[in-house]
Amino acid sequence: MLKMRSTDIEAEPTLGNALRAVADAQMPARFYQVLQVALPGAYQLWGLGWHRSAAACLAVSAFGVWSLCEQQRTSLEPQTRAARVMVGVRRLAGTVAAVAVGSLAVEAFIRFMGIVFRCPGCAG
């Protein structure tokens, strides 16, 4: 059920190492289940005009791809071509996720400020 990398925890038993071991063991499997629904859901929500929900689903999907690439990368030899490809895909997925989440956060902040200051131009 829970596979932790014992070398990390035995080398330095800190909370950070324990949490990373749990995340490496659990997150890819959990994200893979959500990944199967999130990307088609994002496409469907975008078609319905629910752009914020589509961006949230895209972010979840990108985090899932990032997590799967991280899991695959750790199981490969570091200097192989496949490992370099996984690093590139992981960086691309992380960038897509960061842009999606960042744009949602900026948009939410602008809406909040529009409500606080009752600025009709800011609220859209």
All heavy atoms as an XYZ file, in Angstrom:
928
protein
N       0.816     -1.181      0.000
C       0.000      0.000      0.000
C       0.864      1.249      0.000
O       0.818      2.043     -0.906
C      -0.913     -0.017      1.213
C      -1.800      1.191      1.300
S      -2.893      1.003      2.700
C      -3.000      2.669      3.212
N       1.690      1.455      0.982
C       2.518      2.637      1.079
C       3.970      2.220      0.935
O       4.507      1.515      1.777
C       2.281      3.330      2.419
C       3.074      4.588      2.686
C       2.676      5.655      1.688
C       2.815      5.070      4.083
N       4.604      2.660     -0.152
C       5.991      2.318     -0.401
C       6.837      3.551     -0.177
O       6.742      4.513     -0.913
C       6.176      1.841     -1.834
C       5.389      0.611     -2.164
C       5.554      0.290     -3.626
C       4.537     -0.727     -4.040
N       4.496     -0.896     -5.474
N       7.634      3.536      0.844
C       8.524      4.661      1.114
C       9.940      4.260      0.743
O      10.320      3.110      0.869
C       8.480      5.056      2.587
C       7.215      5.668      3.024
S       7.442      6.304      4.681
C       5.810      6.837      5.034
N      10.678      5.251      0.290
C      12.082      5.002      0.024
C      12.797      5.013      1.360
O      12.966      6.062      1.987
C      12.652      6.065     -0.897
C      12.053      5.985     -2.279
C      12.706      6.932     -3.216
N      12.652      8.295     -2.708
C      13.002      9.353     -3.408
N      13.412      9.222     -4.625
N      12.934     10.562     -2.883
N      13.199      3.856      1.800
C      13.783      3.749      3.140
C      15.128      4.444      3.229
O      15.539      4.861      4.294
C      13.912      2.288      3.535
O      14.767      1.618      2.633
N      15.830      4.594      2.106
C      17.142      5.233      2.165
C      17.028      6.691      2.570
O      17.875      7.204      3.292
C      17.850      5.133      0.805
O      17.007      5.731     -0.195
C      18.129      3.691      0.451
N      15.979      7.386      2.129
C      15.812      8.790      2.497
C      15.536      8.937      3.981
O      16.082      9.802      4.644
C      14.664      9.428      1.713
C      15.027      9.638      0.256
O      16.226      9.567     -0.055
O      14.112      9.869     -0.545
N      14.643      8.118      4.494
C      14.242      8.246      5.886
C      15.358      7.778      6.812
O      15.593      8.375      7.853
C      12.936      7.480      6.143
C      11.816      8.145      5.341
C      12.588      7.447      7.610
C      10.515      7.408      5.386
N      16.067      6.724      6.427
C      17.149      6.231      7.267
C      18.334      7.191      7.262
O      19.020      7.342      8.263
C      17.596      4.856      6.798
C      16.556      3.780      7.062
C      16.921      2.467      6.399
O      17.990      2.406      5.752
O      16.144      1.522      6.514
N      18.580      7.870      6.131
C      19.721      8.773      6.050
C      19.525      9.967      6.973
O      20.422     10.331      7.717
C      19.906      9.254      4.611
N      18.354     10.548      6.931
C      18.064     11.699      7.778
C      16.563     11.679      8.074
O      15.761     12.072      7.242
C      18.448     12.993      7.073
C      18.327     14.200      7.951
C      18.820     15.447      7.244
O      19.428     15.352      6.182
O      18.577     16.518      7.788
N      16.160     11.178      9.221
C      14.733     11.021      9.514
C      14.062     12.354      9.876
O      13.789     12.639     11.033
C      14.718     10.050     10.689
C      16.022     10.276     11.372
C      16.995     10.657     10.288
N      13.842     13.178      8.872
C      13.180     14.458      9.102
C      11.758     14.392      8.560
O      11.415     13.499      7.784
C      13.932     15.593      8.410
O      13.923     15.360      7.004
C      15.368     15.700      8.900
N      10.952     15.344      8.949
C       9.588     15.412      8.466
C       9.549     15.627      6.956
O       8.735     15.034      6.248
C       8.830     16.531      9.183
C       7.366     16.732      8.767
C       6.560     15.476      9.052
C       6.778     17.932      9.485
N      10.459     16.438      6.446
C      10.514     16.685      5.006
C      10.782     15.429      4.206
O      10.144     15.176      3.186
N      11.734     14.614      4.661
C      12.033     13.367      3.967
C      10.872     12.385      4.055
O      10.571     11.677      3.100
C      13.301     12.722      4.521
C      14.538     13.432      4.053
O      14.507     14.178      3.081
N      15.636     13.222      4.755
N      10.226     12.335      5.204
C       9.080     11.433      5.350
C       7.928     11.858      4.447
O       7.299     11.023      3.794
C       8.626     11.392      6.807
N       7.650     13.155      4.386
C       6.574     13.637      3.527
C       6.894     13.428      2.049
O       6.021     13.083      1.258
C       6.295     15.110      3.808
C       5.638     15.408      5.148
C       5.514     16.912      5.344
C       4.287     14.738      5.264
N       8.152     13.628      1.671
C       8.537     13.399      0.274
C       8.400     11.932     -0.094
O       7.957     11.594     -1.179
C       9.953     13.878      0.020
C      10.364     13.668     -1.422
C      11.560     14.505     -1.796
N      11.955     14.241     -3.155
C      11.494     14.902     -4.204
N      10.623     15.853     -4.029
N      11.904     14.608     -5.417
N       8.764     11.050      0.817
C       8.626      9.620      0.549
C       7.160      9.235      0.389
O       6.805      8.452     -0.491
C       9.272      8.816      1.678
N       6.294      9.790      1.217
C       4.860      9.518      1.092
C       4.337     10.087     -0.219
O       3.570      9.442     -0.932
C       4.081     10.100      2.296
C       2.589     10.053      2.054
C       4.429      9.328      3.557
N       4.749     11.305     -0.565
C       4.283     11.926     -1.811
C       4.765     11.146     -3.027
O       4.015     10.956     -3.981
C       4.760     13.373     -1.881
N       6.010     10.684     -2.997
C       6.526      9.905     -4.125
C       5.785      8.584     -4.275
O       5.605      8.087     -5.383
C       8.022      9.624     -3.952
C       8.863     10.859     -4.200
O       8.339     11.835     -4.767
O      10.049     10.837     -3.827
N       5.350      8.016     -3.161
C       4.671      6.724     -3.210
C       3.189      6.851     -3.543
O       2.634      6.040     -4.264
C       4.835      5.996     -1.879
N       2.533      7.870     -3.025
C       1.077      7.969     -3.138
C       0.587      8.869     -4.267
O      -0.392      8.560     -4.912
C       0.492      8.482     -1.813
C       0.602      7.488     -0.695
C      -0.268      6.278     -0.939
O      -1.432      6.409     -1.280
N       0.311      5.104     -0.785
N       1.219     10.012     -4.461
C       0.671     11.003     -5.372
C       0.550     10.541     -6.821
O      -0.469     10.808     -7.442
C       1.476     12.298     -5.299
C       1.355     12.962     -3.950
S      -0.350     13.162     -3.449
C      -0.499     14.892     -3.646
N       1.539      9.883     -7.408
C       1.370      9.483     -8.810
C       0.160      8.585     -9.033
O      -0.567      8.754    -10.003
C       2.672      8.749     -9.137
C       3.660      9.325     -8.194
C       2.897      9.601     -6.931
N      -0.093      7.664     -8.142
C      -1.245      6.781     -8.309
C      -2.550      7.554     -8.166
O      -3.500      7.348     -8.926
C      -1.188      5.649     -7.285
N      -2.604      8.462     -7.215
C      -3.818      9.262     -7.021
C      -4.044     10.199     -8.197
O      -5.146     10.340     -8.686
C      -3.723     10.084     -5.737
C      -3.478      9.275     -4.511
C      -4.785      8.758     -3.938
N      -4.493      8.143     -2.652
C      -4.779      6.894     -2.384
N      -5.351      6.140     -3.273
N      -4.498      6.393     -1.209
N      -2.979     10.865     -8.641
C      -3.119     11.786     -9.755
C      -3.475     11.055    -11.043
O      -4.164     11.597    -11.897
C      -1.853     12.610     -9.960
C      -1.824     13.873     -9.162
C      -0.776     14.141     -8.320
C      -2.846     14.794     -9.264
C      -0.743     15.318     -7.589
C      -2.821     15.968     -8.539
C      -1.764     16.226     -7.702
N      -2.987      9.845    -11.217
C      -3.297      9.102    -12.429
C      -4.792      8.836    -12.534
O      -5.366      8.897    -13.610
C      -2.518      7.789    -12.470
C      -2.749      7.025    -13.746
C      -2.202      7.483    -14.941
C      -3.522      5.878    -13.767
C      -2.418      6.810    -16.121
C      -3.738      5.194    -14.949
C      -3.180      5.664    -16.111
O      -3.406      4.998    -17.286
N      -5.432      8.564    -11.409
C      -6.874      8.341    -11.418
C      -7.615      9.614    -11.791
O      -8.572      9.600    -12.550
C      -7.341      7.835    -10.053
C      -6.815      6.462     -9.718
C      -7.039      6.093     -8.269
O      -7.435      6.917     -7.454
N      -6.759      4.844     -7.930
N      -7.185     10.749    -11.271
C      -7.830     12.023    -11.574
C      -7.474     12.483    -12.980
O      -8.287     13.106    -13.666
C      -7.417     13.082    -10.524
C      -7.941     14.450    -10.875
C      -7.913     12.669     -9.156
N      -6.275     12.156    -13.427
C      -5.803     12.558    -14.743
C      -6.699     12.022    -15.850
O      -6.921     12.681    -16.859
C      -4.370     12.066    -14.935
C      -3.649     12.400    -16.224
C      -3.467     13.901    -16.326
C      -2.310     11.705    -16.260
N      -7.248     10.845    -15.661
C      -8.110     10.246    -16.674
C      -9.398     11.030    -16.858
O     -10.023     10.962    -17.907
C      -8.437      8.803    -16.302
C      -7.239      7.911    -16.334
C      -7.575      6.502    -15.899
O      -8.704      6.187    -15.568
N      -6.586      5.642    -15.900
N      -9.812     11.787    -15.856
C     -11.053     12.553    -15.922
C     -10.788     14.039    -16.129
O     -11.592     14.738    -16.759
C     -11.872     12.336    -14.625
C     -13.122     13.156    -14.622
C     -12.196     10.864    -14.458
N      -9.678     14.555    -15.638
C      -9.450     15.995    -15.606
C      -9.282     16.601    -16.993
O      -9.882     17.646    -17.279
C      -8.230     16.309    -14.749
N      -8.492     16.011    -17.860
C      -8.264     16.619    -19.169
C      -9.518     16.584    -20.046
O      -9.873     17.616    -20.632
C      -7.073     15.960    -19.855
C      -6.487     16.730    -21.027
C      -6.093     18.141    -20.604
C      -5.294     16.002    -21.589
N     -10.225     15.465    -20.152
C     -11.491     15.515    -20.893
C     -12.514     16.440    -20.237
O     -13.293     17.107    -20.927
C     -11.992     14.067    -20.875
C     -10.798     13.246    -20.616
C      -9.891     14.090    -19.780
N     -12.488     16.518    -18.910
C     -13.372     17.436    -18.210
C     -13.043     18.883    -18.528
O     -13.949     19.714    -18.686
N     -11.761     19.206    -18.631
C     -11.350     20.563    -18.986
C     -11.837     20.924    -20.387
O     -12.342     22.029    -20.613
C      -9.832     20.697    -18.906
N     -11.705     19.998    -21.300
C     -12.175     20.228    -22.672
C     -13.687     20.456    -22.700
O     -14.176     21.379    -23.362
C     -11.789     19.034    -23.548
C     -12.243     19.156    -24.977
C     -11.595     20.021    -25.848
C     -13.312     18.418    -25.453
C     -11.999     20.147    -27.167
C     -13.741     18.538    -26.762
C     -13.078     19.400    -27.617
O     -13.493     19.524    -28.907
N     -14.418     19.647    -21.979
C     -15.878     19.780    -21.934
C     -16.293     21.088    -21.255
O     -17.190     21.778    -21.741
C     -16.483     18.593    -21.177
C     -17.991     18.612    -21.095
C     -18.647     18.370    -22.444
O     -18.102     17.672    -23.284
N     -19.802     18.948    -22.645
N     -15.659     21.424    -20.153
C     -16.002     22.659    -19.450
C     -15.671     23.896    -20.282
O     -16.408     24.888    -20.255
C     -15.286     22.717    -18.096
C     -15.797     21.726    -17.050
C     -14.856     21.690    -15.867
C     -17.202     22.075    -16.620
N     -14.572     23.843    -21.031
C     -14.231     24.960    -21.896
C     -15.305     25.133    -22.980
O     -15.698     26.248    -23.306
C     -12.869     24.747    -22.540
C     -12.404     25.940    -23.311
C     -12.606     26.203    -24.627
C     -11.673     27.046    -22.804
N     -12.042     27.397    -24.968
C     -11.463     27.943    -23.865
C     -11.164     27.374    -21.546
C     -10.773     29.131    -23.716
C     -10.477     28.556    -21.412
C     -10.286     29.420    -22.473
N     -15.762     24.018    -23.516
C     -16.823     24.076    -24.524
C     -18.127     24.621    -23.975
O     -18.906     25.244    -24.714
N     -18.398     24.401    -22.717
C     -19.612     24.927    -22.089
C     -19.478     26.384    -21.679
O     -20.453     27.002    -21.252
C     -19.974     24.090    -20.856
C     -20.415     22.654    -21.122
C     -20.549     21.885    -19.820
C     -21.723     22.641    -21.895
N     -18.269     26.925    -21.762
C     -18.051     28.318    -21.398
C     -17.620     28.518    -19.962
O     -17.545     29.647    -19.487
N     -17.318     27.475    -19.255
C     -16.868     27.566    -17.860
C     -15.341     27.577    -17.852
O     -14.682     26.584    -17.541
C     -17.402     26.400    -17.054
C     -18.889     26.358    -16.925
C     -19.795     27.203    -17.502
C     -19.649     25.424    -16.180
N     -21.059     26.839    -17.160
C     -21.009     25.751    -16.348
C     -19.325     24.340    -15.394
C     -22.022     25.040    -15.755
C     -20.327     23.623    -14.797
C     -21.663     23.975    -14.960
N     -14.783     28.724    -18.169
C     -13.347     28.810    -18.396
C     -12.524     28.652    -17.125
O     -11.446     28.052    -17.165
C     -13.017     30.135    -19.093
C     -13.742     30.295    -20.395
N     -13.504     29.488    -21.476
C     -14.728     31.151    -20.773
C     -14.285     29.839    -22.475
N     -15.064     30.851    -22.077
N     -12.995     29.169    -15.998
C     -12.233     29.004    -14.750
C     -12.201     27.544    -14.317
O     -11.174     27.038    -13.873
C     -12.823     29.885    -13.661
C     -12.477     31.348    -13.832
C     -12.968     32.176    -12.668
N     -14.414     32.246    -12.572
C     -15.184     33.092    -13.248
N     -14.628     33.943    -14.079
N     -16.483     33.098    -13.090
N     -13.316     26.867    -14.435
C     -13.337     25.443    -14.072
C     -12.474     24.632    -15.022
O     -11.808     23.681    -14.605
C     -14.775     24.914    -14.103
O     -15.576     25.605    -13.178
N     -12.462     25.007    -16.287
C     -11.607     24.321    -17.258
C     -10.135     24.536    -16.924
O      -9.328     23.601    -17.020
C     -11.910     24.811    -18.666
N      -9.778     25.763    -16.511
C      -8.388     26.034    -16.127
C      -7.999     25.236    -14.880
O      -6.872     24.744    -14.776
C      -8.184     27.523    -15.885
N      -8.931     25.088    -13.942
C      -8.645     24.288    -12.747
C      -8.433     22.819    -13.115
O      -7.509     22.172    -12.601
C      -9.774     24.425    -11.735
N      -9.258     22.294    -14.006
C      -9.072     20.903    -14.449
C      -7.764     20.736    -15.210
O      -7.089     19.712    -15.075
C     -10.250     20.469    -15.315
S     -11.736     20.091    -14.400
N      -7.403     21.738    -16.016
C      -6.128     21.693    -16.724
C      -4.964     21.683    -15.744
O      -3.988     20.950    -15.934
C      -6.011     22.882    -17.673
C      -4.711     22.960    -18.466
C      -4.622     21.815    -19.469
C      -4.604     24.295    -19.164
N      -5.059     22.470    -14.685
C      -3.997     22.498    -13.672
C      -3.869     21.150    -12.973
O      -2.764     20.650    -12.764
C      -4.267     23.598    -12.651
N      -5.000     20.555    -12.630
C      -4.966     19.226    -11.994
C      -4.342     18.214    -12.935
O      -3.511     17.390    -12.539
C      -6.387     18.802    -11.571
C      -6.430     17.341    -11.188
C      -6.876     19.655    -10.419
N      -4.703     18.282    -14.201
C      -4.151     17.359    -15.180
C      -2.642     17.558    -15.353
O      -1.881     16.589    -15.425
C      -4.858     17.553    -16.519
O      -4.342     16.700    -17.487
N      -2.211     18.805    -15.398
C      -0.779     19.081    -15.543
C       0.003     18.630    -14.320
O       1.107     18.094    -14.442
C      -0.553     20.570    -15.804
N      -0.554     18.831    -13.124
C       0.109     18.326    -11.923
C       0.187     16.801    -11.944
O       1.158     16.219    -11.461
C      -0.608     18.794    -10.658
C      -0.215     20.160    -10.208
C      -1.175     21.145    -10.021
C       1.105     20.478     -9.957
C      -0.818     22.411     -9.606
C       1.480     21.745     -9.541
C       0.502     22.716     -9.369
N      -0.823     16.146    -12.496
C      -0.794     14.691    -12.619
C       0.306     14.222    -13.550
O       1.039     13.271    -13.244
N       0.450     14.892    -14.689
C       1.524     14.552    -15.626
C       2.873     14.811    -14.982
O       3.808     14.007    -15.105
C       1.360     15.351    -16.939
C       2.575     15.201    -17.821
C       0.115     14.900    -17.676
N       2.997     15.931    -14.259
C       4.245     16.244    -13.574
C       4.605     15.149    -12.571
O       5.741     14.706    -12.495
C       4.105     17.593    -12.863
C       5.317     17.986    -12.087
C       6.410     18.638    -12.553
C       5.556     17.725    -10.701
N       7.319     18.811    -11.543
C       6.821     18.255    -10.399
C       4.830     17.101     -9.695
C       7.366     18.179     -9.137
C       5.381     17.023     -8.429
C       6.632     17.567     -8.165
N       3.618     14.706    -11.820
C       3.847     13.690    -10.802
C       4.248     12.355    -11.420
O       5.152     11.676    -10.932
C       2.592     13.535     -9.953
O       2.780     12.578     -8.954
N       3.583     11.977    -12.504
C       3.936     10.722    -13.176
C       5.340     10.785    -13.772
O       6.087      9.806    -13.719
C       2.914     10.398    -14.258
C       1.537      9.973    -13.761
C       0.562      9.890    -14.919
C       1.615      8.640    -13.036
N       5.708     11.931    -14.333
C       7.059     12.088    -14.874
C       8.106     12.023    -13.770
O       9.178     11.458    -13.960
C       7.178     13.397    -15.642
S       6.308     13.386    -17.204
N       7.795     12.609    -12.628
C       8.726     12.553    -11.492
C       8.919     11.116    -11.021
O      10.033     10.684    -10.752
C       8.210     13.430    -10.357
C       9.042     13.369     -9.099
C      10.432     13.940     -9.267
O      10.684     14.689    -10.217
O      11.291     13.618     -8.417
N       7.830     10.366    -10.962
C       7.933      8.969    -10.544
C       8.746      8.164    -11.558
O       9.611      7.373    -11.170
C       6.547      8.360    -10.399
C       6.583      6.925     -9.924
C       5.213      6.285     -9.936
O       4.391      6.572    -10.805
N       4.964      5.432     -8.975
N       8.503      8.382    -12.828
C       9.231      7.654    -13.863
C      10.696      8.047    -13.883
O      11.571      7.215    -14.055
C       8.585      7.919    -15.229
C       9.146      7.110    -16.343
C       8.818      5.640    -16.231
O       7.903      5.240    -15.536
N       9.585      4.823    -16.917
N      10.977      9.333    -13.689
C      12.355      9.821    -13.716
C      13.192      9.222    -12.591
O      14.355      8.896    -12.773
C      12.387     11.341    -13.618
C      13.778     11.922    -13.784
C      13.820     13.376    -13.382
N      13.444     13.602    -11.999
C      14.277     13.468    -10.953
N      15.506     13.085    -11.140
N      13.857     13.714     -9.727
N      12.586      9.075    -11.410
C      13.346      8.523    -10.294
C      13.673      7.049    -10.489
O      14.613      6.550     -9.889
C      12.591      8.702     -8.968
O      11.307      8.093     -9.069
C      12.448     10.169     -8.612
N      12.911      6.365    -11.336
C      13.186      4.947    -11.556
C      14.169      4.719    -12.702
O      14.606      3.596    -12.913
C      11.884      4.196    -11.838
O      11.335      4.606    -13.076
N      14.539      5.758    -13.450
C      15.454      5.624    -14.582
C      16.874      5.989    -14.180
O      17.096      6.677    -13.192
C      15.009      6.532    -15.730
C      13.675      6.220    -16.377
C      13.303      7.332    -17.350
C      13.726      4.890    -17.094
N      17.821      5.547    -14.986
C      19.207      5.956    -14.805
C      19.316      7.440    -15.142
O      18.718      7.904    -16.110
C      20.129      5.150    -15.719
C      20.217      3.679    -15.365
C      20.891      3.467    -14.031
O      21.849      4.196    -13.706
O      20.453      2.571    -13.307
N      20.076      8.207    -14.376
C      20.067      9.661    -14.527
C      20.547     10.185    -15.888
O      20.074     11.191    -16.355
C      21.002     10.153    -13.425
C      21.173      9.029    -12.500
C      20.872      7.776    -13.236
N      21.504      9.548    -16.526
C      22.103     10.105    -17.739
C      21.521      9.541    -19.035
O      22.054      9.797    -20.099
C      23.622      9.874    -17.717
C      24.319     10.529    -16.549
C      24.119     12.033    -16.544
O      24.112     12.672    -17.577
N      23.941     12.604    -15.360
N      20.438      8.800    -18.963
C      19.871      8.224    -20.174
C      18.992      9.241    -20.895
O      18.564     10.247    -20.331
C      19.036      6.969    -19.853
O      17.957      7.349    -18.999
C      19.886      5.907    -19.189
N      18.727      8.950    -22.157
C      17.873      9.826    -22.970
C      16.461      9.862    -22.417
O      15.823     10.920    -22.373
C      17.883      9.337    -24.412
C      16.999     10.127    -25.347
C      17.276      9.721    -26.792
N      16.250      9.993    -27.737
C      15.829     11.184    -28.125
N      16.324     12.238    -27.542
N      14.906     11.336    -29.047
N      15.966      8.733    -21.966
C      14.602      8.680    -21.424
C      14.468      9.555    -20.176
O      13.446     10.216    -19.984
C      14.221      7.235    -21.094
N      15.489      9.578    -19.348
C      15.452     10.418    -18.144
C      15.441     11.895    -18.522
O      14.728     12.694    -17.912
C      16.637     10.109    -17.237
N      16.217     12.270    -19.546
C      16.223     13.664    -19.991
C      14.880     14.055    -20.594
O      14.406     15.181    -20.401
C      17.354     13.885    -20.991
C      18.729     13.850    -20.333
C      19.809     14.365    -21.259
N      19.876     13.647    -22.528
C      20.657     12.593    -22.776
N      21.435     12.133    -21.828
N      20.654     12.030    -23.958
N      14.251     13.130    -21.309
C      12.923     13.403    -21.862
C      11.917     13.590    -20.729
O      11.077     14.499    -20.765
C      12.480     12.270    -22.820
C      11.015     12.388    -23.163
C      13.329     12.292    -24.074
N      11.995     12.749    -19.702
C      11.089     12.880    -18.560
C      11.283     14.217    -17.839
O      10.319     14.832    -17.400
C      11.285     11.729    -17.566
C      10.705     10.438    -17.999
S       8.932     10.548    -18.182
C       8.752      9.745    -19.742
N      12.519     14.661    -17.744
C      12.781     15.955    -17.108
C      12.167     17.073    -17.939
O      11.538     17.998    -17.402
C      14.301     16.173    -16.915
C      14.613     17.611    -16.539
C      14.830     15.221    -15.862
N      12.300     17.001    -19.264
C      11.712     18.019    -20.129
C      10.194     18.043    -20.061
O       9.574     19.119    -19.966
N       9.584     16.878    -20.096
C       8.126     16.804    -20.009
C       7.653     17.269    -18.637
O       6.641     17.968    -18.510
C       7.632     15.369    -20.313
C       6.151     15.227    -20.039
C       7.939     15.001    -21.753
N       8.397     16.917    -17.605
C       8.049     17.345    -16.249
C       8.113     18.864    -16.127
O       7.236     19.495    -15.541
C       8.992     16.695    -15.243
C       8.646     16.990    -13.791
C       9.664     16.372    -12.901
N      10.958     16.972    -13.181
C      11.821     17.358    -12.266
N      11.557     17.175    -11.009
N      12.956     17.888    -12.595
N       9.131     19.481    -16.705
C       9.244     20.943    -16.669
C       8.093     21.594    -17.441
O       7.541     22.604    -16.991
C      10.577     21.392    -17.249
C      11.724     21.134    -16.331
C      13.021     21.605    -16.919
N      14.126     21.306    -16.017
C      15.385     21.304    -16.367
N      15.723     21.601    -17.604
N      16.316     21.011    -15.492
N       7.757     21.039    -18.601
C       6.656     21.590    -19.382
C       5.331     21.469    -18.630
O       4.551     22.426    -18.570
C       6.560     20.874    -20.733
C       5.429     21.328    -21.651
C       5.634     22.782    -22.053
C       5.348     20.426    -22.867
N       5.085     20.317    -18.033
C       3.853     20.120    -17.264
C       3.815     21.040    -16.045
O       2.764     21.603    -15.726
C       3.726     18.663    -16.831
N       4.933     21.208    -15.386
C       4.989     22.118    -14.242
C       4.732     23.551    -14.645
O       4.058     24.301    -13.930
N       5.237     23.952    -15.809
C       5.003     25.300    -16.305
C       3.535     25.517    -16.634
O       2.954     26.547    -16.272
C       5.875     25.577    -17.547
O       7.251     25.387    -17.199
C       5.665     26.978    -18.076
N       2.922     24.550    -17.304
C       1.498     24.649    -17.636
C       0.665     24.733    -16.356
O      -0.255     25.565    -16.245
C       1.052     23.465    -18.513
C      -0.456     23.397    -18.631
C       1.680     23.556    -19.893
N       0.984     23.906    -15.379
C       0.241     23.926    -14.112
C       0.427     25.251    -13.389
O      -0.535     25.829    -12.868
C       0.690     22.770    -13.220
N       1.651     25.761    -13.368
C       1.913     27.030    -12.682
C       1.199     28.191    -13.360
O       0.635     29.066    -12.683
C       3.413     27.295    -12.631
N       1.187     28.204    -14.684
C       0.498     29.279    -15.404
C      -1.009     29.199    -15.162
O      -1.667     30.222    -14.934
C       0.828     29.222    -16.915
C      -0.103     30.108    -17.722
C       2.276     29.628    -17.142
N      -1.565     27.993    -15.186
C      -3.008     27.840    -14.958
C      -3.389     28.275    -13.543
O      -4.341     29.040    -13.357
C      -3.432     26.394    -15.204
N      -2.652     27.816    -12.554
C      -2.963     28.179    -11.172
C      -2.694     29.663    -10.935
O      -3.474     30.351    -10.265
C      -2.151     27.307    -10.193
C      -2.251     27.819     -8.778
C      -2.640     25.868    -10.264
N      -1.622     30.179    -11.483
C      -1.320     31.603    -11.331
C      -2.376     32.491    -11.957
O      -2.775     33.506    -11.374
N      -2.834     32.118    -13.139
C      -3.869     32.929    -13.778
C      -5.176     32.870    -12.995
O      -5.891     33.880    -12.883
C      -4.089     32.492    -15.224
O      -4.594     31.181    -15.285
N      -5.502     31.720    -12.432
C      -6.691     31.625    -11.591
C      -6.550     32.477    -10.335
O      -7.506     33.132     -9.904
C      -6.967     30.171    -11.214
C      -7.529     29.284    -12.317
C      -7.546     27.829    -11.857
C      -8.917     29.736    -12.711
N      -5.364     32.503     -9.746
C      -5.147     33.293     -8.540
C      -5.218     34.786     -8.839
O      -5.829     35.548     -8.087
C      -3.795     32.946     -7.916
N      -4.625     35.210     -9.943
C      -4.678     36.625    -10.317
C      -6.117     37.038    -10.613
O      -6.569     38.113    -10.186
C      -3.748     36.907    -11.521
C      -4.024     38.267    -12.132
C      -2.299     36.794    -11.111
N      -6.836     36.200    -11.333
C      -8.226     36.509    -11.659
C      -9.096     36.589    -10.400
O      -9.935     37.475    -10.272
C      -8.772     35.456    -12.622
C     -10.037     35.853    -13.325
C     -11.275     35.365    -12.618
O     -11.175     34.428    -11.811
O     -12.353     35.929    -12.874
N      -8.861     35.690     -9.456
C      -9.611     35.724     -8.197
C      -9.265     36.979     -7.396
O     -10.155     37.596     -6.791
C      -9.314     34.476     -7.370
N      -7.994     37.377     -7.398
C      -7.587     38.586     -6.695
C      -8.240     39.821     -7.317
O      -8.716     40.710     -6.606
C      -6.062     38.728     -6.711
C      -5.564     39.961     -6.049
C      -5.574     40.075     -4.667
C      -5.086     41.030     -6.794
C      -5.120     41.216     -4.035
C      -4.632     42.179     -6.179
C      -4.643     42.276     -4.798
N      -8.278     39.886     -8.637
C      -8.904     41.021     -9.313
C     -10.390     41.078     -8.995
O     -10.941     42.152     -8.724
C      -8.652     40.950    -10.831
C      -7.184     41.241    -11.111
C      -9.548     41.922    -11.589
C      -6.765     40.993    -12.547
N     -11.047     39.945     -8.998
C     -12.481     39.924     -8.645
C     -12.693     40.354     -7.190
O     -13.627     41.089     -6.886
C     -13.069     38.548     -8.865
C     -13.277     38.242    -10.324
C     -14.036     36.925    -10.476
N     -14.325     36.705    -11.856
C     -15.442     37.111    -12.461
N     -16.351     37.757    -11.786
N     -15.639     36.851    -13.733
N     -11.840     39.888     -6.302
C     -11.951     40.269     -4.891
C     -11.755     41.771     -4.723
O     -12.511     42.427     -3.998
C     -10.926     39.495     -4.057
C     -10.905     39.896     -2.621
C     -11.923     39.536     -1.766
C      -9.854     40.664     -2.118
C     -11.910     39.909     -0.430
C      -9.828     41.045     -0.797
C     -10.858     40.664      0.055
N     -10.753     42.322     -5.370
C     -10.507     43.756     -5.258
C     -11.650     44.551     -5.878
O     -11.982     45.640     -5.408
C      -9.176     44.125     -5.908
C      -7.985     43.529     -5.181
S      -8.005     43.830     -3.423
C      -7.141     45.344     -3.343
N     -12.259     44.034     -6.926
C     -13.410     44.689     -7.519
C     -14.586     44.725     -6.563
O     -15.346     45.702     -6.521
N     -14.736     43.697     -5.767
C     -15.813     43.661     -4.778
C     -15.484     44.596     -3.607
O     -16.342     45.349     -3.140
C     -16.045     42.224     -4.280
C     -16.632     41.375     -5.391
C     -16.951     42.202     -3.053
C     -16.651     39.891     -5.099
N     -14.254     44.568     -3.137
C     -13.859     45.387     -1.988
C     -13.965     46.866     -2.290
O     -14.518     47.641     -1.513
C     -12.429     45.013     -1.539
C     -11.883     46.016     -0.544
C     -12.409     43.624     -0.939
N     -13.450     47.284     -3.441
C     -13.418     48.705     -3.760
C     -14.600     49.164     -4.621
O     -14.682     50.321     -4.978
C     -12.110     49.063     -4.449
C     -10.928     48.945     -3.540
C      -9.991     47.951     -3.741
C     -10.759     49.794     -2.466
C      -8.892     47.829     -2.905
C      -9.688     49.684     -1.627
C      -8.742     48.695     -1.842
N     -15.482     48.242     -4.977
C     -16.654     48.544     -5.777
C     -16.307     49.322     -7.034
O     -16.941     50.289     -7.404
C     -17.688     49.310     -4.965
C     -18.075     48.628     -3.686
C     -19.544     48.790     -3.398
N     -19.906     48.373     -2.055
C     -20.002     47.118     -1.650
N     -19.725     46.152     -2.460
N     -20.359     46.841     -0.428
N     -15.274     48.868     -7.652
C     -14.799     49.493     -8.884
C     -15.442     48.774    -10.065
O     -15.123     47.608    -10.323
C     -13.273     49.396     -8.962
S     -12.571     49.971    -10.502
N     -16.347     49.420    -10.794
C     -17.021     48.716    -11.875
C     -16.072     48.318    -13.004
O     -16.290     47.325    -13.671
C     -18.072     49.710    -12.358
C     -17.742     51.009    -11.771
C     -16.818     50.774    -10.623
N     -15.003     49.063    -13.205
C     -14.046     48.698    -14.247
C     -13.179     47.505    -13.879
O     -12.734     46.758    -14.733
N     -12.960     47.309    -12.579
C     -12.105     46.204    -12.135
C     -12.848     44.866    -12.111
O     -12.248     43.820    -12.297
C     -11.567     46.478    -10.728
S     -10.515     47.927    -10.657
N     -14.141     44.905    -11.850
C     -14.890     43.673    -11.699
C     -15.237     43.039    -13.037
O     -15.674     41.912    -13.093
C     -16.172     43.936    -10.907
N     -15.007     43.714    -14.107
C     -15.263     43.158    -15.430
C     -16.659     43.351    -15.792
O     -17.408     42.852    -16.437
